[in-house]
Amino acid sequence: MVVREQSTDRHGRPLTPGTRVRVVAEQGQPEGSVVRVLSEYGAVTVLLEKPAKAERMYPINEIEAL
């Protein structure tokens, strides 16, 4: 079994599926929830619900856990 390093936001808070996050790199700082954590690529996919549901990929350093 391979143990992977846990992904964290820039403040050291853990990023796991279901975590509520804010995208600080986008205008308006939209909020959503983490769907997948892609640690090996330094990215997460986030489900944004407003204005329409969309799943987008962001670098971990652009995400802040709420």
N, CA, C and O atoms as a GROMACS GRO file, in nm:
protein
  264
    1MET      N    1   0.084  -0.118   0.000
    1MET     CA    2   0.000   0.000   0.000
    1MET      C    3   0.088   0.124   0.000
    1MET      O    4   0.182   0.135   0.079
    2VAL      N    5   0.058   0.216  -0.088
    2VAL     CA    6   0.135   0.340  -0.100
    2VAL      C    7   0.067   0.448  -0.018
    2VAL      O    8  -0.054   0.471  -0.032
    3VAL      N    9   0.145   0.514   0.066
    3VAL     CA   10   0.091   0.624   0.146
    3VAL      C   11   0.129   0.754   0.076
    3VAL      O   12   0.248   0.781   0.055
    4ARG      N   13   0.029   0.834   0.040
    4ARG     CA   14   0.056   0.960  -0.029
    4ARG      C   15   0.053   1.076   0.069
    4ARG      O   16  -0.016   1.073   0.171
    5GLU      N   17   0.130   1.175   0.036
    5GLU     CA   18   0.132   1.298   0.116
    5GLU      C   19  -0.005   1.365   0.103
    5GLU      O   20  -0.061   1.373  -0.006
    6GLN      N   21  -0.058   1.412   0.214
    6GLN     CA   22  -0.189   1.477   0.213
    6GLN      C   23  -0.178   1.615   0.150
    6GLN      O   24  -0.084   1.690   0.179
    7SER      N   25  -0.272   1.649   0.065
    7SER     CA   26  -0.273   1.781   0.001
    7SER      C   27  -0.334   1.883   0.095
    7SER      O   28  -0.432   1.856   0.164
    8THR      N   29  -0.273   2.001   0.097
    8THR     CA   30  -0.322   2.109   0.183
    8THR      C   31  -0.328   2.238   0.102
    8THR      O   32  -0.258   2.254   0.002
    9ASP      N   33  -0.412   2.332   0.148
    9ASP     CA   34  -0.417   2.463   0.084
    9ASP      C   35  -0.298   2.545   0.131
    9ASP      O   36  -0.213   2.495   0.206
   10ARG      N   37  -0.290   2.670   0.090
   10ARG     CA   38  -0.173   2.752   0.124
   10ARG      C   39  -0.165   2.790   0.271
   10ARG      O   40  -0.064   2.843   0.316
   11HIS      N   41  -0.271   2.763   0.348
   11HIS     CA   42  -0.272   2.789   0.492
   11HIS      C   43  -0.253   2.660   0.572
   11HIS      O   44  -0.262   2.662   0.695
   12GLY      N   45  -0.228   2.548   0.503
   12GLY     CA   46  -0.204   2.422   0.570
   12GLY      C   47  -0.328   2.341   0.604
   12GLY      O   48  -0.318   2.238   0.669
   13ARG      N   49  -0.446   2.387   0.560
   13ARG     CA   50  -0.569   2.312   0.586
   13ARG      C   51  -0.584   2.201   0.484
   13ARG      O   52  -0.555   2.221   0.366
   14PRO      N   53  -0.629   2.082   0.527
   14PRO     CA   54  -0.637   1.967   0.435
   14PRO      C   55  -0.742   1.986   0.325
   14PRO      O   56  -0.848   2.043   0.348
   15LEU      N   57  -0.708   1.936   0.207
   15LEU     CA   58  -0.800   1.936   0.093
   15LEU      C   59  -0.837   1.791   0.065
   15LEU      O   60  -0.753   1.712   0.020
   16THR      N   61  -0.961   1.756   0.089
   16THR     CA   62  -1.011   1.621   0.065
   16THR      C   63  -1.144   1.633  -0.010
   16THR      O   64  -1.207   1.739  -0.005
   17PRO      N   65  -1.187   1.528  -0.079
   17PRO     CA   66  -1.316   1.535  -0.147
   17PRO      C   67  -1.428   1.574  -0.049
   17PRO      O   68  -1.438   1.520   0.061
   18GLY      N   69  -1.509   1.669  -0.092
   18GLY     CA   70  -1.619   1.718  -0.009
   18GLY      C   71  -1.588   1.846   0.066
   18GLY      O   72  -1.679   1.910   0.117
   19THR      N   73  -1.460   1.884   0.075
   19THR     CA   74  -1.421   2.006   0.146
   19THR      C   75  -1.474   2.128   0.072
   19THR      O   76  -1.459   2.138  -0.050
   20ARG      N   77  -1.535   2.221   0.144
   20ARG     CA   78  -1.580   2.347   0.084
   20ARG      C   79  -1.459   2.437   0.065
   20ARG      O   80  -1.377   2.452   0.156
   21VAL      N   81  -1.447   2.496  -0.054
   21VAL     CA   82  -1.331   2.578  -0.087
   21VAL      C   83  -1.374   2.706  -0.158
   21VAL      O   84  -1.486   2.719  -0.208
   22ARG      N   85  -1.280   2.800  -0.161
   22ARG     CA   86  -1.296   2.926  -0.236
   22ARG      C   87  -1.182   2.930  -0.337
   22ARG      O   88  -1.068   2.896  -0.305
   23VAL      N   89  -1.213   2.972  -0.460
   23VAL     CA   90  -1.111   2.986  -0.564
   23VAL      C   91  -1.062   3.130  -0.558
   23VAL      O   92  -1.127   3.221  -0.609
   24VAL      N   93  -0.946   3.151  -0.496
   24VAL     CA   94  -0.897   3.287  -0.474
   24VAL      C   95  -0.836   3.350  -0.599
   24VAL      O   96  -0.818   3.472  -0.603
   25ALA      N   97  -0.804   3.271  -0.700
   25ALA     CA   98  -0.741   3.324  -0.820
   25ALA      C   99  -0.841   3.377  -0.922
   25ALA      O  100  -0.802   3.441  -1.019
   26GLU      N  101  -0.971   3.353  -0.901
   26GLU     CA  102  -1.072   3.400  -0.995
   26GLU      C  103  -1.145   3.522  -0.942
   26GLU      O  104  -1.162   3.538  -0.821
   27GLN      N  105  -1.187   3.607  -1.033
   27GLN     CA  106  -1.264   3.726  -0.995
   27GLN      C  107  -1.394   3.682  -0.930
   27GLN      O  108  -1.463   3.593  -0.980
   28GLY      N  109  -1.428   3.745  -0.819
   28GLY     CA  110  -1.549   3.709  -0.746
   28GLY      C  111  -1.528   3.596  -0.648
   28GLY      O  112  -1.617   3.567  -0.568
   29GLN      N  113  -1.414   3.531  -0.652
   29GLN     CA  114  -1.378   3.420  -0.563
   29GLN      C  115  -1.493   3.322  -0.543
   29GLN      O  116  -1.549   3.313  -0.434
   30PRO      N  117  -1.530   3.248  -0.650
   30PRO     CA  118  -1.641   3.153  -0.638
   30PRO      C  119  -1.612   3.043  -0.536
   30PRO      O  120  -1.496   3.008  -0.513
   31GLU      N  121  -1.718   2.989  -0.476
   31GLU     CA  122  -1.704   2.882  -0.379
   31GLU      C  123  -1.763   2.754  -0.436
   31GLU      O  124  -1.855   2.758  -0.518
   32GLY      N  125  -1.709   2.642  -0.392
   32GLY     CA  126  -1.758   2.512  -0.436
   32GLY      C  127  -1.706   2.404  -0.344
   32GLY      O  128  -1.662   2.432  -0.232
   33SER      N  129  -1.711   2.281  -0.390
   33SER     CA  130  -1.660   2.170  -0.309
   33SER      C  131  -1.564   2.086  -0.392
   33SER      O  132  -1.581   2.071  -0.514
   34VAL      N  133  -1.463   2.032  -0.326
   34VAL     CA  134  -1.361   1.950  -0.391
   34VAL      C  135  -1.424   1.818  -0.435
   34VAL      O  136  -1.494   1.753  -0.357
   35VAL      N  137  -1.398   1.779  -0.559
   35VAL     CA  138  -1.445   1.651  -0.611
   35VAL      C  139  -1.331   1.550  -0.611
   35VAL      O  140  -1.345   1.439  -0.559
   36ARG      N  141  -1.216   1.589  -0.668
   36ARG     CA  142  -1.098   1.502  -0.674
   36ARG      C  143  -0.974   1.581  -0.635
   36ARG      O  144  -0.963   1.700  -0.665
   37VAL      N  145  -0.882   1.513  -0.569
   37VAL     CA  146  -0.753   1.572  -0.536
   37VAL      C  147  -0.649   1.499  -0.621
   37VAL      O  148  -0.633   1.377  -0.608
   38LEU      N  149  -0.580   1.572  -0.707
   38LEU     CA  150  -0.479   1.515  -0.795
   38LEU      C  151  -0.342   1.562  -0.747
   38LEU      O  152  -0.278   1.647  -0.810
   39SER      N  153  -0.297   1.505  -0.636
   39SER     CA  154  -0.173   1.548  -0.572
   39SER      C  155  -0.053   1.540  -0.665
   39SER      O  156   0.033   1.629  -0.664
   40GLU      N  157  -0.046   1.434  -0.744
   40GLU     CA  158   0.070   1.416  -0.832
   40GLU      C  159   0.080   1.526  -0.938
   40GLU      O  160   0.186   1.546  -0.996
   41TYR      N  161  -0.031   1.596  -0.965
   41TYR     CA  162  -0.031   1.707  -1.061
   41TYR      C  163  -0.042   1.842  -0.992
   41TYR      O  164  -0.037   1.946  -1.059
   42GLY      N  165  -0.057   1.843  -0.861
   42GLY     CA  166  -0.070   1.968  -0.787
   42GLY      C  167  -0.200   2.040  -0.817
   42GLY      O  168  -0.204   2.163  -0.822
   43ALA      N  169  -0.307   1.962  -0.838
   43ALA     CA  170  -0.435   2.022  -0.876
   43ALA      C  171  -0.552   1.954  -0.805
   43ALA      O  172  -0.538   1.843  -0.753
   44VAL      N  173  -0.665   2.022  -0.805
   44VAL     CA  174  -0.790   1.965  -0.754
   44VAL      C  175  -0.900   1.998  -0.854
   44VAL      O  176  -0.891   2.097  -0.927
   45THR      N  177  -1.004   1.915  -0.857
   45THR     CA  178  -1.123   1.951  -0.934
   45THR      C  179  -1.227   1.999  -0.835
   45THR      O  180  -1.247   1.938  -0.730
   46VAL      N  181  -1.293   2.108  -0.870
   46VAL     CA  182  -1.390   2.173  -0.782
   46VAL      C  183  -1.524   2.181  -0.853
   46VAL      O  184  -1.531   2.220  -0.970
   47LEU      N  185  -1.631   2.144  -0.782
   47LEU     CA  186  -1.766   2.157  -0.834
   47LEU      C  187  -1.819   2.292  -0.792
   47LEU      O  188  -1.845   2.317  -0.674
   48LEU      N  189  -1.835   2.381  -0.891
   48LEU     CA  190  -1.891   2.514  -0.867
   48LEU      C  191  -2.040   2.506  -0.895
   48LEU      O  192  -2.081   2.445  -0.994
   49GLU      N  193  -2.122   2.567  -0.810
   49GLU     CA  194  -2.266   2.555  -0.825
   49GLU      C  195  -2.334   2.681  -0.877
   49GLU      O  196  -2.449   2.675  -0.919
   50LYS      N  197  -2.264   2.794  -0.876
   50LYS     CA  198  -2.325   2.919  -0.924
   50LYS      C  199  -2.233   2.983  -1.026
   50LYS      O  200  -2.112   2.980  -1.005
   51PRO      N  201  -2.281   3.039  -1.132
   51PRO     CA  202  -2.421   3.054  -1.172
   51PRO      C  203  -2.481   2.925  -1.226
   51PRO      O  204  -2.603   2.909  -1.223
   52ALA      N  205  -2.399   2.832  -1.276
   52ALA     CA  206  -2.447   2.701  -1.322
   52ALA      C  207  -2.349   2.596  -1.272
   52ALA      O  208  -2.232   2.627  -1.251
   53LYS      N  209  -2.395   2.473  -1.254
   53LYS     CA  210  -2.305   2.368  -1.206
   53LYS      C  211  -2.197   2.340  -1.310
   53LYS      O  212  -2.225   2.319  -1.428
   54ALA      N  213  -2.072   2.342  -1.264
   54ALA     CA  214  -1.959   2.313  -1.351
   54ALA      C  215  -1.846   2.256  -1.266
   54ALA      O  216  -1.824   2.300  -1.154
   55GLU      N  217  -1.776   2.158  -1.320
   55GLU     CA  218  -1.661   2.101  -1.251
   55GLU      C  219  -1.536   2.151  -1.324
   55GLU      O  220  -1.521   2.131  -1.444
   56ARG      N  221  -1.447   2.217  -1.249
   56ARG     CA  222  -1.326   2.274  -1.308
   56ARG      C  223  -1.203   2.231  -1.231
   56ARG      O  224  -1.211   2.200  -1.112
   57MET      N  225  -1.090   2.230  -1.299
   57MET     CA  226  -0.964   2.193  -1.237
   57MET      C  227  -0.885   2.320  -1.206
   57MET      O  228  -0.875   2.410  -1.289
   58TYR      N  229  -0.828   2.325  -1.084
   58TYR     CA  230  -0.748   2.440  -1.041
   58TYR      C  231  -0.620   2.391  -0.976
   58TYR      O  232  -0.618   2.285  -0.914
   59PRO      N  233  -0.511   2.469  -0.989
   59PRO     CA  234  -0.390   2.438  -0.913
   59PRO      C  235  -0.420   2.452  -0.763
   59PRO      O  236  -0.498   2.538  -0.723
   60ILE      N  237  -0.357   2.369  -0.682
   60ILE     CA  238  -0.382   2.370  -0.538
   60ILE      C  239  -0.352   2.507  -0.477
   60ILE      O  240  -0.419   2.548  -0.382
   61ASN      N  241  -0.251   2.579  -0.530
   61ASN     CA  242  -0.215   2.708  -0.470
   61ASN      C  243  -0.318   2.818  -0.499
   61ASN      O  244  -0.305   2.929  -0.447
   62GLU      N  245  -0.421   2.790  -0.581
   62GLU     CA  246  -0.527   2.887  -0.609
   62GLU      C  247  -0.654   2.858  -0.529
   62GLU      O  248  -0.755   2.925  -0.548
   63ILE      N  249  -0.648   2.759  -0.440
   63ILE     CA  250  -0.764   2.714  -0.363
   63ILE      C  251  -0.742   2.742  -0.215
   63ILE      O  252  -0.632   2.727  -0.164
   64GLU      N  253  -0.850   2.783  -0.148
   64GLU     CA  254  -0.844   2.808  -0.003
   64GLU      C  255  -0.962   2.737   0.062
   64GLU      O  256  -1.078   2.761   0.026
   65ALA      N  257  -0.934   2.649   0.159
   65ALA     CA  258  -1.041   2.577   0.230
   65ALA      C  259  -1.117   2.675   0.318
   65ALA      O  260  -1.060   2.768   0.376
   66LEU      N  261  -1.248   2.652   0.328
   66LEU     CA  262  -1.332   2.738   0.413
   66LEU      C  263  -1.352   2.676   0.549
   66LEU      O  264  -1.420   2.734   0.634
   0.00000   0.00000   0.00000
